[in-house]
Amino acid sequence: MSIIRFDPFADLLTNGRWVPAVDIFENGKQELVLKAELPDMKREDIQVVFENNTLTLKGERKFEGEIKQEQFHRVERAYGTFSRSFSLPSTVDATRIAAEYKNGVLSVTLPFREEAKPRTINVEVAA
């Protein structure tokens, strides 16, 4: 798996759309972990779908309706819907994928299949 570096100018190409930041890494337990920053979102506004070795995150960060537009002095955070898709290796076990949302961070754990895990093979000594 290749590492994709953070590009601070990538946001200029999104035409003002909100694209949550994501880290994907192996945790040393034969699992991939995807962490996405989704601040100020409710669990029911987040959807995680795994299909054909593609993990898709969808959701919507809603603008607070109780504050009137004329009350704002500055709005820098983006709102609205987002969708991000990631191609994953075929070694991911789709039946054991788990997701947790805590403190504004969505963590998706993607365990590898048993046959993809390394195993030790005993070598017999022939006399």
Protein Blocks (a to p, Z undefined) as FASTA:
>chain_A
ZZddddfklmmmnnopacdddddddehlopacdddddehiafklpccddeehiacddddd
dddfkbcfklpmbdfbdcddddddddddfkbcfklgccddeehiacddddddfklpccdd
dddddZZ
